[in-house]
Amino acid sequence: MTEHNAAPAAALQRLSALLLAAERAQAREHRDGYLDLLGDSAVPSPGGGQDLMHTGLVPLIYERWWRPALGRVAKGALGPSMQDEHRIAIELLELGAGDLVLDVACGPGNFTRRFGARVGARGLAVGLDGSQTMLARAVADTRALAGRGADNVAYVRGDAAELPFKARSFDAVCCFAALNMMAQPFAAIDAMTRVLKRGARIALFTSCARGPAPRSLLQGVVGAASGMTVFGRDELTGALAARGFQDVTQRVAGITQFVGGRRG
Ligand SMILES: C[S@@+](CC[C@H](N)C(=O)[O-])C[C@H]1O[C@@H](n2cnc3c(N)ncnc32)[C@H](O)[C@@H]1O
């Protein structure tokens, strides 16, 4: 591990304790400061939208420019700001001191770090992503904020569709701006359900079909251009209800939706 990107050993140890035994046995600490469970493998990609996340450039500009700009287009001029999104996530997750929270498809850790600050020293915020370049950025940026949750934030490289954690490990699971670019979004929802404790909360932010065009037409255009999924208006709320979630809520903004629920 390089001195520059060394992650706090205590945070990685606490993360390691949450892993399934087989995953823990094969986990190796990457020199960029995260636990790597994939090695030379890559998460399956449905197309160009996700492929961009593995480049060197996008993680560099992601938090400051890329995500706010694309988010504004997708959420609409009057939709929630990035600041609002952080608040919405924390509210949907009901995050408090001491919670164990998993940020699935965490990118450069732009939400994970906030969660770390919120859960405090007794809690732990774990960011999981499939992209090496995103995770290197997440560790470096978290380290730069040492003292604001960095000791209780840890990152792991893995596949959202096959989460490597023991069942019922987390008090809250977040997945923002990512289900739409996954090859197997419903397998990821199954995996998130498995790792949540009973009564624990989930928060999702992703695409939502709106307007006069039928969803199949939107999906055809968006899917062909980027490989991304446009979810139907009731598809995710229905998916959570079908998996036994209670208190399922939805807030639609532009062509996006925030969905929350509590595991039954
Ligand atoms: C647009 S970023 C979202 C980052 C952050 N959650 C946010 O809201 O800004 C999407 C991330 O999903 C990750 N991703 C996509 N499919 C994945 C999978 N199957 N497993 C893990 N990460 C995945 C990509 O590597 C990328 O970093």
The ligand as a MOL file (V3000), in Angstrom:
LIG
                    3D

  0  0  0     0  0            999 V3000
M  V30 BEGIN CTAB
M  V30 COUNTS 27 29 0 0 0
M  V30 BEGIN ATOM
M  V30 1 C -22.8440 7.4160 -11.4660 0
M  V30 2 S -21.8560 6.5890 -10.2480 0 CHG=1
M  V30 3 C -22.7790 6.8870 -8.7490 0
M  V30 4 C -21.9140 7.4000 -7.6250 0
M  V30 5 C -22.6920 7.8960 -6.4250 0
M  V30 6 N -23.4740 6.8220 -5.8360 0
M  V30 7 C -23.5720 9.0730 -6.7640 0
M  V30 8 O -24.7770 9.0280 -6.4760 0
M  V30 9 O -23.0800 10.0630 -7.2850 0 CHG=-1
M  V30 10 C -22.2770 4.9200 -10.6150 0
M  V30 11 C -21.2920 3.9180 -10.0650 0
M  V30 12 O -21.8600 2.6120 -10.1700 0
M  V30 13 C -20.7910 1.7010 -10.2820 0
M  V30 14 N -21.3400 0.3980 -10.6780 0
M  V30 15 C -22.1020 0.1190 -11.7540 0
M  V30 16 N -22.4410 -1.1890 -11.7580 0
M  V30 17 C -21.8840 -1.7460 -10.6470 0
M  V30 18 C -21.8980 -3.0490 -10.0880 0
M  V30 19 N -22.5360 -4.0680 -10.6720 0
M  V30 20 N -21.2340 -3.2500 -8.9350 0
M  V30 21 C -20.5790 -2.2410 -8.3180 0
M  V30 22 N -20.5290 -0.9800 -8.8100 0
M  V30 23 C -21.1870 -0.7290 -9.9580 0
M  V30 24 C -19.8720 2.3880 -11.2790 0
M  V30 25 O -18.5620 1.8790 -11.2240 0
M  V30 26 C -19.9750 3.8480 -10.8370 0
M  V30 27 O -18.9260 4.2210 -9.9810 0
M  V30 END ATOM
M  V30 BEGIN BOND
M  V30 1 1 1 2
M  V30 2 1 2 3
M  V30 3 1 2 10
M  V30 4 1 3 4
M  V30 5 1 4 5
M  V30 6 1 5 6
M  V30 7 1 5 7
M  V30 8 2 7 8
M  V30 9 1 7 9
M  V30 10 1 10 11
M  V30 11 1 11 12
M  V30 12 1 11 26
M  V30 13 1 12 13
M  V30 14 1 13 14
M  V30 15 1 13 24
M  V30 16 1 14 15
M  V30 17 1 14 23
M  V30 18 2 15 16
M  V30 19 1 16 17
M  V30 20 1 17 18
M  V30 21 2 17 23
M  V30 22 1 18 19
M  V30 23 2 18 20
M  V30 24 1 20 21
M  V30 25 2 21 22
M  V30 26 1 22 23
M  V30 27 1 24 25
M  V30 28 1 24 26
M  V30 29 1 26 27
M  V30 END BOND
M  V30 END CTAB
M  END
